[in-house]
Amino acid sequence: MNDAGTLVVYVAKKDLEEEVVKQTDGNDGKILTLANGWELEFRDLPDAANLPQTVEAKRLA
């Protein structure tokens, strides 16, 4: 979470930090749409109270 209370995702291999603009439920978990247009699917997204955490995600678009 950033100072404005918005969820932020950091992708280490790309050194990319983007705000989440949309959250939807997918077949295998939560799908987060980032400000740059990427869609990432998380199977086990932790509760916001337990962030920051390192989790794996699958890039959809």
PQR file of N, CA, C, O and H, with PARSE charges and radii, in Angstrom:
ATOM      1  N   MET A   1       0.839  -1.171   0.000 -0.4000 1.5000
ATOM      2  CA  MET A   1       0.000   0.000   0.000 -0.0000 2.0000
ATOM      3  C   MET A   1       0.897   1.253   0.000  0.5500 1.7000
ATOM      4  O   MET A   1       1.891   1.328   0.722 -0.5500 1.4000
ATOM      5  N   ASN A   2       0.513   2.217  -0.824 -0.4000 1.5000
ATOM      6  CA  ASN A   2       1.277   3.461  -0.833 -0.0000 2.0000
ATOM      7  C   ASN A   2       0.673   4.450   0.165  0.5500 1.7000
ATOM      8  O   ASN A   2      -0.262   4.107   0.888 -0.5500 1.4000
ATOM      9  H   ASN A   2      -0.295   2.156  -1.410  0.4000 1.0000
ATOM     10  N   ASP A   3       1.202   5.672   0.206 -0.4000 1.5000
ATOM     11  CA  ASP A   3       0.730   6.671   1.162 -0.0000 2.0000
ATOM     12  C   ASP A   3      -0.725   7.062   0.928  0.5500 1.7000
ATOM     13  O   ASP A   3      -1.408   7.481   1.863 -0.5500 1.4000
ATOM     14  H   ASP A   3       1.962   5.950  -0.382  0.4000 1.0000
ATOM     15  N   ALA A   4      -1.208   6.931  -0.313 -0.4000 1.5000
ATOM     16  CA  ALA A   4      -2.592   7.277  -0.645 -0.0000 2.0000
ATOM     17  C   ALA A   4      -3.556   6.130  -0.341  0.5500 1.7000
ATOM     18  O   ALA A   4      -4.765   6.285  -0.512 -0.5500 1.4000
ATOM     19  H   ALA A   4      -0.653   6.592  -1.072  0.4000 1.0000
ATOM     20  N   GLY A   5      -3.040   4.984   0.104 -0.4000 1.5000
ATOM     21  CA  GLY A   5      -3.885   3.843   0.425 -0.0000 2.0000
ATOM     22  C   GLY A   5      -4.185   2.954  -0.759  0.5500 1.7000
ATOM     23  O   GLY A   5      -5.050   2.082  -0.670 -0.5500 1.4000
ATOM     24  H   GLY A   5      -2.058   4.859   0.243  0.4000 1.0000
ATOM     25  N   THR A   6      -3.483   3.156  -1.878 -0.4000 1.5000
ATOM     26  CA  THR A   6      -3.677   2.349  -3.083 -0.0000 2.0000
ATOM     27  C   THR A   6      -2.724   1.161  -3.064  0.5500 1.7000
ATOM     28  O   THR A   6      -1.561   1.295  -2.684 -0.5500 1.4000
ATOM     29  H   THR A   6      -2.781   3.864  -1.949  0.4000 1.0000
ATOM     30  N   LEU A   7      -3.222   0.000  -3.475 -0.4000 1.5000
ATOM     31  CA  LEU A   7      -2.394  -1.193  -3.563 -0.0000 2.0000
ATOM     32  C   LEU A   7      -1.374  -1.022  -4.676  0.5500 1.7000
ATOM     33  O   LEU A   7      -1.721  -0.594  -5.777 -0.5500 1.4000
ATOM     34  H   LEU A   7      -4.166  -0.109  -3.784  0.4000 1.0000
ATOM     35  N   VAL A   8      -0.116  -1.354  -4.397 -0.4000 1.5000
ATOM     36  CA  VAL A   8       0.978  -1.219  -5.355 -0.0000 2.0000
ATOM     37  C   VAL A   8       1.641  -2.576  -5.519  0.5500 1.7000
ATOM     38  O   VAL A   8       1.856  -3.296  -4.544 -0.5500 1.4000
ATOM     39  H   VAL A   8       0.166  -1.701  -3.502  0.4000 1.0000
ATOM     40  N   VAL A   9       1.965  -2.922  -6.771 -0.4000 1.5000
ATOM     41  CA  VAL A   9       2.647  -4.180  -7.080 -0.0000 2.0000
ATOM     42  C   VAL A   9       4.046  -3.854  -7.578  0.5500 1.7000
ATOM     43  O   VAL A   9       4.229  -2.956  -8.401 -0.5500 1.4000
ATOM     44  H   VAL A   9       1.791  -2.338  -7.563  0.4000 1.0000
ATOM     45  N   TYR A  10       5.043  -4.596  -7.069 -0.4000 1.5000
ATOM     46  CA  TYR A  10       6.418  -4.464  -7.533 -0.0000 2.0000
ATOM     47  C   TYR A  10       6.823  -5.759  -8.206  0.5500 1.7000
ATOM     48  O   TYR A  10       6.701  -6.832  -7.616 -0.5500 1.4000
ATOM     49  H   TYR A  10       4.895  -5.325  -6.401  0.4000 1.0000
ATOM     50  N   VAL A  11       7.310  -5.667  -9.454 -0.4000 1.5000
ATOM     51  CA  VAL A  11       7.784  -6.830 -10.212 -0.0000 2.0000
ATOM     52  C   VAL A  11       9.304  -6.740 -10.246  0.5500 1.7000
ATOM     53  O   VAL A  11       9.874  -5.900 -10.943 -0.5500 1.4000
ATOM     54  H   VAL A  11       7.409  -4.795  -9.934  0.4000 1.0000
ATOM     55  N   ALA A  12       9.949  -7.613  -9.485 -0.4000 1.5000
ATOM     56  CA  ALA A  12      11.398  -7.527  -9.292 -0.0000 2.0000
ATOM     57  C   ALA A  12      12.182  -7.716 -10.586  0.5500 1.7000
ATOM     58  O   ALA A  12      13.108  -6.950 -10.854 -0.5500 1.4000
ATOM     59  H   ALA A  12       9.486  -8.295  -8.918  0.4000 1.0000
ATOM     60  N   LYS A  13      11.839  -8.706 -11.387 -0.4000 1.5000
ATOM     61  CA  LYS A  13      12.612  -8.980 -12.602 -0.0000 2.0000
ATOM     62  C   LYS A  13      12.558  -7.843 -13.612  0.5500 1.7000
ATOM     63  O   LYS A  13      13.452  -7.710 -14.447 -0.5500 1.4000
ATOM     64  H   LYS A  13      11.086  -9.328 -11.170  0.4000 1.0000
ATOM     65  N   LYS A  14      11.524  -7.029 -13.542 -0.4000 1.5000
ATOM     66  CA  LYS A  14      11.370  -5.892 -14.465 -0.0000 2.0000
ATOM     67  C   LYS A  14      11.683  -4.560 -13.786  0.5500 1.7000
ATOM     68  O   LYS A  14      11.662  -3.515 -14.437 -0.5500 1.4000
ATOM     69  H   LYS A  14      10.797  -7.136 -12.863  0.4000 1.0000
ATOM     70  N   ASP A  15      11.974  -4.588 -12.473 -0.4000 1.5000
ATOM     71  CA  ASP A  15      12.181  -3.392 -11.668 -0.0000 2.0000
ATOM     72  C   ASP A  15      11.037  -2.411 -11.915  0.5500 1.7000
ATOM     73  O   ASP A  15      11.257  -1.233 -12.200 -0.5500 1.4000
ATOM     74  H   ASP A  15      11.991  -5.437 -11.945  0.4000 1.0000
ATOM     75  N   LEU A  16       9.812  -2.923 -11.800 -0.4000 1.5000
ATOM     76  CA  LEU A  16       8.603  -2.187 -12.123 -0.0000 2.0000
ATOM     77  C   LEU A  16       7.727  -2.067 -10.882  0.5500 1.7000
ATOM     78  O   LEU A  16       7.476  -3.058 -10.196 -0.5500 1.4000
ATOM     79  H   LEU A  16       9.633  -3.880 -11.569  0.4000 1.0000
ATOM     80  N   GLU A  17       7.272  -0.872 -10.599 -0.4000 1.5000
ATOM     81  CA  GLU A  17       6.336  -0.632  -9.504 -0.0000 2.0000
ATOM     82  C   GLU A  17       5.145   0.125 -10.064  0.5500 1.7000
ATOM     83  O   GLU A  17       5.296   1.231 -10.583 -0.5500 1.4000
ATOM     84  H   GLU A  17       7.476  -0.067 -11.156  0.4000 1.0000
ATOM     85  N   GLU A  18       3.960  -0.466  -9.962 -0.4000 1.5000
ATOM     86  CA  GLU A  18       2.743   0.127 -10.534 -0.0000 2.0000
ATOM     87  C   GLU A  18       1.589   0.011  -9.550  0.5500 1.7000
ATOM     88  O   GLU A  18       1.523  -0.924  -8.752 -0.5500 1.4000
ATOM     89  H   GLU A  18       3.837  -1.365  -9.541  0.4000 1.0000
ATOM     90  N   GLU A  19       0.682   0.979  -9.623 -0.4000 1.5000
ATOM     91  CA  GLU A  19      -0.532   0.935  -8.815 -0.0000 2.0000
ATOM     92  C   GLU A  19      -1.546  -0.017  -9.444  0.5500 1.7000
ATOM     93  O   GLU A  19      -1.596  -0.176 -10.663 -0.5500 1.4000
ATOM     94  H   GLU A  19       0.735   1.738 -10.271  0.4000 1.0000
ATOM     95  N   VAL A  20      -2.343  -0.639  -8.599 -0.4000 1.5000
ATOM     96  CA  VAL A  20      -3.427  -1.503  -9.050 -0.0000 2.0000
ATOM     97  C   VAL A  20      -4.641  -0.614  -9.317  0.5500 1.7000
ATOM     98  O   VAL A  20      -5.074   0.137  -8.442 -0.5500 1.4000
ATOM     99  H   VAL A  20      -2.302  -0.510  -7.608  0.4000 1.0000
ATOM    100  N   VAL A  21      -5.187  -0.703 -10.533 -0.4000 1.5000
ATOM    101  CA  VAL A  21      -6.339   0.124 -10.894 -0.0000 2.0000
ATOM    102  C   VAL A  21      -7.648  -0.664 -10.895  0.5500 1.7000
ATOM    103  O   VAL A  21      -8.731  -0.079 -10.905 -0.5500 1.4000
ATOM    104  H   VAL A  21      -4.836  -1.313 -11.244  0.4000 1.0000
ATOM    105  N   LYS A  22      -7.541  -2.015 -10.885 -0.4000 1.5000
ATOM    106  CA  LYS A  22      -8.752  -2.838 -10.930 -0.0000 2.0000
ATOM    107  C   LYS A  22      -8.452  -4.211 -10.350  0.5500 1.7000
ATOM    108  O   LYS A  22      -7.374  -4.763 -10.568 -0.5500 1.4000
ATOM    109  H   LYS A  22      -6.661  -2.490 -10.877  0.4000 1.0000
ATOM    110  N   GLN A  23      -9.416  -4.764  -9.604 -0.4000 1.5000
ATOM    111  CA  GLN A  23      -9.309  -6.117  -9.062 -0.0000 2.0000
ATOM    112  C   GLN A  23     -10.552  -6.900  -9.464  0.5500 1.7000
ATOM    113  O   GLN A  23     -11.678  -6.444  -9.266 -0.5500 1.4000
ATOM    114  H   GLN A  23     -10.292  -4.315  -9.427  0.4000 1.0000
ATOM    115  N   THR A  24     -10.333  -8.092 -10.034 -0.4000 1.5000
ATOM    116  CA  THR A  24     -11.448  -8.950 -10.402 -0.0000 2.0000
ATOM    117  C   THR A  24     -11.150 -10.379  -9.960  0.5500 1.7000
ATOM    118  O   THR A  24     -10.000 -10.728  -9.696 -0.5500 1.4000
ATOM    119  H   THR A  24      -9.418  -8.462 -10.195  0.4000 1.0000
ATOM    120  N   ASP A  25     -12.184 -11.194  -9.883 -0.4000 1.5000
ATOM    121  CA  ASP A  25     -12.014 -12.611  -9.557 -0.0000 2.0000
ATOM    122  C   ASP A  25     -11.862 -13.394 -10.844  0.5500 1.7000
ATOM    123  O   ASP A  25     -12.666 -13.252 -11.766 -0.5500 1.4000
ATOM    124  H   ASP A  25     -13.118 -10.911 -10.097  0.4000 1.0000
ATOM    125  N   GLY A  26     -10.817 -14.232 -10.907 -0.4000 1.5000
ATOM    126  CA  GLY A  26     -10.587 -15.079 -12.067 -0.0000 2.0000
ATOM    127  C   GLY A  26     -10.878 -16.524 -11.741  0.5500 1.7000
ATOM    128  O   GLY A  26     -11.340 -16.840 -10.645 -0.5500 1.4000
ATOM    129  H   GLY A  26     -10.165 -14.347 -10.158  0.4000 1.0000
ATOM    130  N   ASN A  27     -10.608 -17.411 -12.697 -0.4000 1.5000
ATOM    131  CA  ASN A  27     -10.841 -18.845 -12.498 -0.0000 2.0000
ATOM    132  C   ASN A  27      -9.961 -19.429 -11.412  0.5500 1.7000
ATOM    133  O   ASN A  27     -10.404 -20.277 -10.637 -0.5500 1.4000
ATOM    134  H   ASN A  27     -10.232 -17.154 -13.588  0.4000 1.0000
ATOM    135  N   ASP A  28      -8.696 -18.971 -11.352 -0.4000 1.5000
ATOM    136  CA  ASP A  28      -7.739 -19.551 -10.407 -0.0000 2.0000
ATOM    137  C   ASP A  28      -7.348 -18.608  -9.282  0.5500 1.7000
ATOM    138  O   ASP A  28      -6.454 -18.933  -8.500 -0.5500 1.4000
ATOM    139  H   ASP A  28      -8.336 -18.282 -11.981  0.4000 1.0000
ATOM    140  N   GLY A  29      -7.991 -17.445  -9.175 -0.4000 1.5000
ATOM    141  CA  GLY A  29      -7.645 -16.508  -8.107 -0.0000 2.0000
ATOM    142  C   GLY A  29      -8.023 -15.093  -8.475  0.5500 1.7000
ATOM    143  O   GLY A  29      -8.917 -14.870  -9.292 -0.5500 1.4000
ATOM    144  H   GLY A  29      -8.717 -17.181  -9.810  0.4000 1.0000
ATOM    145  N   LYS A  30      -7.344 -14.139  -7.874 -0.4000 1.5000
ATOM    146  CA  LYS A  30      -7.589 -12.721  -8.123 -0.0000 2.0000
ATOM    147  C   LYS A  30      -6.780 -12.248  -9.318  0.5500 1.7000
ATOM    148  O   LYS A  30      -5.632 -12.654  -9.499 -0.5500 1.4000
ATOM    149  H   LYS A  30      -6.618 -14.319  -7.210  0.4000 1.0000
ATOM    150  N   ILE A  31      -7.380 -11.387 -10.134 -0.4000 1.5000
ATOM    151  CA  ILE A  31      -6.687 -10.753 -11.249 -0.0000 2.0000
ATOM    152  C   ILE A  31      -6.580  -9.271 -10.935  0.5500 1.7000
ATOM    153  O   ILE A  31      -7.586  -8.595 -10.720 -0.5500 1.4000
ATOM    154  H   ILE A  31      -8.312 -11.056  -9.987  0.4000 1.0000
ATOM    155  N   LEU A  32      -5.342  -8.772 -10.910 -0.4000 1.5000
ATOM    156  CA  LEU A  32      -5.087  -7.360 -10.664 -0.0000 2.0000
ATOM    157  C   LEU A  32      -4.648  -6.709 -11.963  0.5500 1.7000
ATOM    158  O   LEU A  32      -3.749  -7.209 -12.639 -0.5500 1.4000
ATOM    159  H   LEU A  32      -4.524  -9.322 -11.085  0.4000 1.0000
ATOM    160  N   THR A  33      -5.276  -5.602 -12.313 -0.4000 1.5000
ATOM    161  CA  THR A  33      -4.894  -4.833 -13.491 -0.0000 2.0000
ATOM    162  C   THR A  33      -4.067  -3.652 -13.009  0.5500 1.7000
ATOM    163  O   THR A  33      -4.500  -2.886 -12.148 -0.5500 1.4000
ATOM    164  H   THR A  33      -6.006  -5.196 -11.764  0.4000 1.0000
ATOM    165  N   LEU A  34      -2.870  -3.512 -13.573 -0.4000 1.5000
ATOM    166  CA  LEU A  34      -1.968  -2.439 -13.167 -0.0000 2.0000
ATOM    167  C   LEU A  34      -2.180  -1.204 -14.025  0.5500 1.7000
ATOM    168  O   LEU A  34      -2.805  -1.273 -15.082 -0.5500 1.4000
ATOM    169  H   LEU A  34      -2.518  -4.134 -14.272  0.4000 1.0000
ATOM    170  N   ALA A  35      -1.659  -0.084 -13.569 -0.4000 1.5000
ATOM    171  CA  ALA A  35      -1.813   1.193 -14.270 -0.0000 2.0000
ATOM    172  C   ALA A  35      -1.196   1.154 -15.671  0.5500 1.7000
ATOM    173  O   ALA A  35      -1.625   1.904 -16.548 -0.5500 1.4000
ATOM    174  H   ALA A  35      -1.150  -0.029 -12.709  0.4000 1.0000
ATOM    175  N   ASN A  36      -0.206   0.300 -15.894 -0.4000 1.5000
ATOM    176  CA  ASN A  36       0.420   0.211 -17.211 -0.0000 2.0000
ATOM    177  C   ASN A  36      -0.309  -0.748 -18.154  0.5500 1.7000
ATOM    178  O   ASN A  36       0.121  -0.945 -19.290 -0.5500 1.4000
ATOM    179  H   ASN A  36       0.142  -0.309 -15.181  0.4000 1.0000
ATOM    180  N   GLY A  37      -1.416  -1.349 -17.684 -0.4000 1.5000
ATOM    181  CA  GLY A  37      -2.208  -2.241 -18.524 -0.0000 2.0000
ATOM    182  C   GLY A  37      -1.949  -3.722 -18.302  0.5500 1.7000
ATOM    183  O   GLY A  37      -2.706  -4.552 -18.804 -0.5500 1.4000
ATOM    184  H   GLY A  37      -1.765  -1.189 -16.761  0.4000 1.0000
ATOM    185  N   TRP A  38      -0.915  -4.075 -17.574 -0.4000 1.5000
ATOM    186  CA  TRP A  38      -0.638  -5.485 -17.304 -0.0000 2.0000
ATOM    187  C   TRP A  38      -1.741  -6.082 -16.443  0.5500 1.7000
ATOM    188  O   TRP A  38      -2.301  -5.404 -15.581 -0.5500 1.4000
ATOM    189  H   TRP A  38      -0.299  -3.400 -17.166  0.4000 1.0000
ATOM    190  N   GLU A  39      -2.051  -7.356 -16.681 -0.4000 1.5000
ATOM    191  CA  GLU A  39      -2.957  -8.111 -15.837 -0.0000 2.0000
ATOM    192  C   GLU A  39      -2.174  -9.254 -15.213  0.5500 1.7000
ATOM    193  O   GLU A  39      -1.545 -10.044 -15.916 -0.5500 1.4000
ATOM    194  H   GLU A  39      -1.595  -7.906 -17.381  0.4000 1.0000
ATOM    195  N   LEU A  40      -2.216  -9.336 -13.891 -0.4000 1.5000
ATOM    196  CA  LEU A  40      -1.507 -10.372 -13.155 -0.0000 2.0000
ATOM    197  C   LEU A  40      -2.516 -11.196 -12.370  0.5500 1.7000
ATOM    198  O   LEU A  40      -3.402 -10.650 -11.712 -0.5500 1.4000
ATOM    199  H   LEU A  40      -2.727  -8.693 -13.320  0.4000 1.0000
ATOM    200  N   GLU A  41      -2.373 -12.529 -12.446 -0.4000 1.5000
ATOM    201  CA  GLU A  41      -3.263 -13.422 -11.716 -0.0000 2.0000
ATOM    202  C   GLU A  41      -2.525 -13.998 -10.516  0.5500 1.7000
ATOM    203  O   GLU A  41      -1.435 -14.556 -10.644 -0.5500 1.4000
ATOM    204  H   GLU A  41      -1.653 -12.972 -12.981  0.4000 1.0000
ATOM    205  N   PHE A  42      -3.143 -13.852  -9.345 -0.4000 1.5000
ATOM    206  CA  PHE A  42      -2.585 -14.339  -8.089 -0.0000 2.0000
ATOM    207  C   PHE A  42      -3.461 -15.454  -7.563  0.5500 1.7000
ATOM    208  O   PHE A  42      -4.665 -15.265  -7.385 -0.5500 1.4000
ATOM    209  H   PHE A  42      -4.028 -13.398  -9.240  0.4000 1.0000
ATOM    210  N   ARG A  43      -2.878 -16.608  -7.311 -0.4000 1.5000
ATOM    211  CA  ARG A  43      -3.645 -17.734  -6.761 -0.0000 2.0000
ATOM    212  C   ARG A  43      -3.948 -17.505  -5.284  0.5500 1.7000
ATOM    213  O   ARG A  43      -5.080 -17.704  -4.843 -0.5500 1.4000
ATOM    214  H   ARG A  43      -1.900 -16.761  -7.456  0.4000 1.0000
ATOM    215  N   ASP A  44      -2.955 -17.095  -4.531 -0.4000 1.5000
ATOM    216  CA  ASP A  44      -3.114 -16.908  -3.084 -0.0000 2.0000
ATOM    217  C   ASP A  44      -2.728 -15.488  -2.717  0.5500 1.7000
ATOM    218  O   ASP A  44      -1.622 -15.251  -2.231 -0.5500 1.4000
ATOM    219  H   ASP A  44      -2.036 -16.934  -4.889  0.4000 1.0000
ATOM    220  N   LEU A  45      -3.616 -14.555  -2.940 -0.4000 1.5000
ATOM    221  CA  LEU A  45      -3.345 -13.160  -2.605 -0.0000 2.0000
ATOM    222  C   LEU A  45      -3.565 -12.971  -1.108  0.5500 1.7000
ATOM    223  O   LEU A  45      -4.658 -13.235  -0.608 -0.5500 1.4000
ATOM    224  H   LEU A  45      -4.514 -14.747  -3.335  0.4000 1.0000
ATOM    225  N   PRO A  46      -2.530 -12.512  -0.381 -0.5600 1.5000
ATOM    226  CA  PRO A  46      -2.675 -12.353   1.068  0.2800 2.0000
ATOM    227  C   PRO A  46      -3.609 -11.197   1.422  0.5500 1.7000
ATOM    228  O   PRO A  46      -3.877 -10.321   0.600 -0.5500 1.4000
ATOM    229  N   ASP A  47      -4.088 -11.212   2.634 -0.4000 1.5000
ATOM    230  CA  ASP A  47      -4.928 -10.132   3.139 -0.0000 2.0000
ATOM    231  C   ASP A  47      -4.117  -8.837   3.173  0.5500 1.7000
ATOM    232  O   ASP A  47      -2.919  -8.857   3.458 -0.5500 1.4000
ATOM    233  H   ASP A  47      -3.870 -11.924   3.302  0.4000 1.0000
ATOM    234  N   ALA A  48      -4.764  -7.725   2.886 -0.4000 1.5000
ATOM    235  CA  ALA A  48      -4.077  -6.431   2.833 -0.0000 2.0000
ATOM    236  C   ALA A  48      -3.426  -6.068   4.161  0.5500 1.7000
ATOM    237  O   ALA A  48      -2.452  -5.315   4.181 -0.5500 1.4000
ATOM    238  H   ALA A  48      -5.737  -7.708   2.654  0.4000 1.0000
ATOM    239  N   ALA A  49      -3.936  -6.581   5.250 -0.4000 1.5000
ATOM    240  CA  ALA A  49      -3.358  -6.287   6.559 -0.0000 2.0000
ATOM    241  C   ALA A  49      -1.986  -6.933   6.729  0.5500 1.7000
ATOM    242  O   ALA A  49      -1.207  -6.500   7.578 -0.5500 1.4000
ATOM    243  H   ALA A  49      -4.727  -7.193   5.233  0.4000 1.0000
ATOM    244  N   ASN A  50      -1.679  -7.956   5.942 -0.4000 1.5000
ATOM    245  CA  ASN A  50      -0.417  -8.683   6.074 -0.0000 2.0000
ATOM    246  C   ASN A  50       0.607  -8.294   5.014  0.5500 1.7000
ATOM    247  O   ASN A  50       1.564  -9.035   4.790 -0.5500 1.4000
ATOM    248  H   ASN A  50      -2.312  -8.307   5.252  0.4000 1.0000
ATOM    249  N   LEU A  51       0.431  -7.164   4.363 -0.4000 1.5000
ATOM    250  CA  LEU A  51       1.353  -6.742   3.311 -0.0000 2.0000
ATOM    251  C   LEU A  51       2.441  -5.854   3.888  0.5500 1.7000
ATOM    252  O   LEU A  51       2.198  -5.246   4.931 -0.5500 1.4000
ATOM    253  H   LEU A  51      -0.346  -6.561   4.545  0.4000 1.0000
ATOM    254  N   PRO A  52       3.600  -5.734   3.305 -0.5600 1.5000
ATOM    255  CA  PRO A  52       4.036  -6.323   2.038  0.2800 2.0000
ATOM    256  C   PRO A  52       4.484  -7.774   2.192  0.5500 1.7000
ATOM    257  O   PRO A  52       4.989  -8.177   3.240 -0.5500 1.4000
ATOM    258  N   GLN A  53       4.291  -8.540   1.137 -0.4000 1.5000
ATOM    259  CA  GLN A  53       4.713  -9.932   1.058 -0.0000 2.0000
ATOM    260  C   GLN A  53       5.158 -10.244  -0.357  0.5500 1.7000
ATOM    261  O   GLN A  53       4.748  -9.588  -1.314 -0.5500 1.4000
ATOM    262  H   GLN A  53       3.881  -8.213   0.285  0.4000 1.0000
ATOM    263  N   THR A  54       6.000 -11.253  -0.471 -0.4000 1.5000
ATOM    264  CA  THR A  54       6.421 -11.736  -1.778 -0.0000 2.0000
ATOM    265  C   THR A  54       5.519 -12.905  -2.162  0.5500 1.7000
ATOM    266  O   THR A  54       5.415 -13.889  -1.430 -0.5500 1.4000
ATOM    267  H   THR A  54       6.333 -11.786   0.307  0.4000 1.0000
ATOM    268  N   VAL A  55       4.868 -12.786  -3.320 -0.4000 1.5000
ATOM    269  CA  VAL A  55       3.993 -13.842  -3.831 -0.0000 2.0000
ATOM    270  C   VAL A  55       4.262 -14.019  -5.314  0.5500 1.7000
ATOM    271  O   VAL A  55       4.801 -13.127  -5.970 -0.5500 1.4000
ATOM    272  H   VAL A  55       4.952 -11.987  -3.914  0.4000 1.0000
ATOM    273  N   GLU A  56       3.888 -15.160  -5.829 -0.4000 1.5000
ATOM    274  CA  GLU A  56       4.053 -15.421  -7.250 -0.0000 2.0000
ATOM    275  C   GLU A  56       2.772 -15.095  -7.991  0.5500 1.7000
ATOM    276  O   GLU A  56       1.670 -15.273  -7.473 -0.5500 1.4000
ATOM    277  H   GLU A  56       3.450 -15.884  -5.297  0.4000 1.0000
ATOM    278  N   ALA A  57       2.939 -14.612  -9.223 -0.4000 1.5000
ATOM    279  CA  ALA A  57       1.794 -14.264 -10.046 -0.0000 2.0000
ATOM    280  C   ALA A  57       2.071 -14.692 -11.479  0.5500 1.7000
ATOM    281  O   ALA A  57       3.220 -14.877 -11.881 -0.5500 1.4000
ATOM    282  H   ALA A  57       3.834 -14.468  -9.645  0.4000 1.0000
ATOM    283  N   LYS A  58       1.002 -14.843 -12.235 -0.4000 1.5000
ATOM    284  CA  LYS A  58       1.089 -15.189 -13.651 -0.0000 2.0000
ATOM    285  C   LYS A  58       0.640 -13.979 -14.444  0.5500 1.7000
ATOM    286  O   LYS A  58      -0.432 -13.430 -14.191 -0.5500 1.4000
ATOM    287  H   LYS A  58       0.069 -14.693 -11.908  0.4000 1.0000
ATOM    288  N   ARG A  59       1.460 -13.555 -15.409 -0.4000 1.5000
ATOM    289  CA  ARG A  59       1.100 -12.407 -16.238 -0.0000 2.0000
ATOM    290  C   ARG A  59       0.156 -12.868 -17.341  0.5500 1.7000
ATOM    291  O   ARG A  59       0.496 -13.756 -18.123 -0.5500 1.4000
ATOM    292  H   ARG A  59       2.331 -14.001 -15.615  0.4000 1.0000
ATOM    293  N   LEU A  60      -1.025 -12.267 -17.405 -0.4000 1.5000
ATOM    294  CA  LEU A  60      -2.026 -12.625 -18.401 -0.0000 2.0000
ATOM    295  C   LEU A  60      -1.924 -11.732 -19.629  0.5500 1.7000
ATOM    296  O   LEU A  60      -2.010 -12.223 -20.755 -0.5500 1.4000
ATOM    297  H   LEU A  60      -1.301 -11.546 -16.770  0.4000 1.0000
ATOM    298  N   ALA A  61      -1.744 -10.446 -19.435 -0.4000 1.5000
ATOM    299  CA  ALA A  61      -1.663  -9.508 -20.563 -0.0000 2.0000
ATOM    300  C   ALA A  61      -0.734  -8.370 -20.232  0.5500 1.7000
ATOM    301  O   ALA A  61      -0.534  -7.476 -21.055 -0.5500 1.4000
ATOM    302  H   ALA A  61      -1.673 -10.047 -18.520  0.4000 1.0000
TER
END
